[in-house]
Amino acid sequence: MSDYVAIALADCRHWVASHPDWSLIETPVHPIVRDVLFSDFIDGMTFIARVSASAAAIPHRFTLTHNHRKIALRLTTDAIGGISEHDLRLVELADGYAQDADGKA
């Protein structure tokens, strides 16, 4: 039995509307995604370390792509095939870390 509860698609759309740096991809699992551009490689790597540590503490998995200064995040909860509160919790943390490092959407 999973501790994850899916957030309704309409609620996900509403949430994304109030978080302009994030997008909802209209696929069966409805991931939320964000690209963050950092001023240098070290800031990007620091962001990765902070998001990864937070994901481990929640606990939650996510997909991250790193291309020098650009970090792409993709969040969805595989166990339920959609977005859960765990995704949104990690988003809030990631947004804070990006702001701390002056990451841009």
C-alpha positions as CSV (number, residue, x, y, z in Angstrom):
1,M,0.0,0.0,0.0
2,S,1.3,3.4,-1.0
3,D,1.5,6.5,1.2
4,Y,1.0,8.6,-1.9
5,V,-2.3,10.2,-2.8
6,A,-2.8,11.5,-6.3
7,I,-3.7,15.1,-6.7
8,A,-6.5,15.6,-9.2
9,L,-5.5,16.8,-12.6
10,A,-7.7,20.0,-12.3
11,D,-5.9,20.8,-9.0
12,C,-2.5,20.2,-10.6
13,R,-3.5,22.7,-13.4
14,H,-4.6,25.2,-10.8
15,W,-1.3,24.7,-8.8
16,V,0.8,25.2,-12.0
17,A,-1.1,28.4,-12.8
18,S,0.1,29.9,-9.6
19,H,3.7,28.7,-10.1
20,P,4.8,30.2,-13.4
21,D,8.3,28.6,-13.4
22,W,6.7,25.2,-13.6
23,S,4.7,23.5,-16.4
24,L,2.4,20.5,-16.4
25,I,3.0,18.0,-19.2
26,E,-0.2,16.6,-20.5
27,T,0.8,12.9,-20.6
28,P,-0.8,10.0,-18.7
29,V,1.4,10.6,-15.6
30,H,1.2,14.4,-15.8
31,P,4.7,15.4,-14.7
32,I,5.5,18.9,-13.6
33,V,8.7,20.3,-15.0
34,R,11.0,23.2,-14.7
35,D,14.3,24.3,-16.2
36,V,16.6,26.4,-14.1
37,L,19.6,28.2,-15.4
38,F,22.5,29.1,-13.0
39,S,25.2,31.6,-13.4
40,D,27.9,29.0,-13.2
41,F,28.5,25.2,-13.0
42,I,29.2,25.2,-9.2
43,D,25.8,26.9,-8.4
44,G,24.1,24.2,-10.5
45,M,25.9,21.4,-8.8
46,T,25.1,22.9,-5.4
47,F,21.4,23.1,-6.4
48,I,21.5,19.4,-7.4
49,A,23.0,18.4,-4.1
50,R,20.4,20.3,-2.1
51,V,17.5,19.0,-4.1
52,S,18.8,15.5,-3.9
53,A,19.3,15.6,-0.1
54,S,15.7,17.0,0.3
55,A,14.3,14.3,-1.9
56,A,16.0,11.6,0.1
57,A,14.6,13.1,3.3
58,I,11.0,13.3,2.1
59,P,11.5,10.4,0.7
60,H,10.9,10.9,-3.0
61,R,12.5,10.2,-6.3
62,F,12.6,12.6,-9.2
63,T,14.3,13.0,-12.6
64,L,17.0,15.6,-13.1
65,T,19.0,16.4,-16.2
66,H,22.2,18.4,-15.9
67,N,23.8,20.3,-18.8
68,H,26.5,22.5,-17.4
69,R,24.6,25.5,-16.0
70,K,21.1,24.3,-17.0
71,I,19.2,21.9,-14.7
72,A,15.9,20.3,-15.8
73,L,13.6,18.9,-13.1
74,R,10.8,16.5,-13.8
75,L,8.5,15.4,-10.9
76,T,5.9,12.8,-10.8
77,T,5.1,9.9,-8.4
78,D,5.5,6.6,-10.3
79,A,3.7,4.7,-7.6
80,I,0.4,6.5,-8.3
81,G,1.0,7.5,-11.9
82,G,0.6,11.2,-11.2
83,I,1.4,14.1,-8.9
84,S,1.4,13.8,-5.2
85,E,2.0,16.0,-2.2
86,H,5.5,14.7,-2.1
87,D,6.1,16.3,-5.6
88,L,4.7,19.6,-4.5
89,R,6.8,19.6,-1.3
90,L,10.0,19.0,-3.3
91,V,9.0,21.7,-5.7
92,E,8.7,24.3,-2.9
93,L,12.1,23.3,-1.6
94,A,13.7,23.3,-5.1
95,D,12.2,26.8,-5.8
96,G,13.8,28.1,-2.6
97,Y,17.2,26.6,-3.5
98,A,17.0,28.0,-7.0
99,Q,16.2,31.5,-5.6
100,D,19.1,31.2,-3.1
101,A,21.5,30.5,-6.0
102,D,19.9,33.1,-8.3
103,G,18.7,30.4,-10.6
104,K,16.5,31.6,-13.5
105,A,13.6,29.8,-15.2
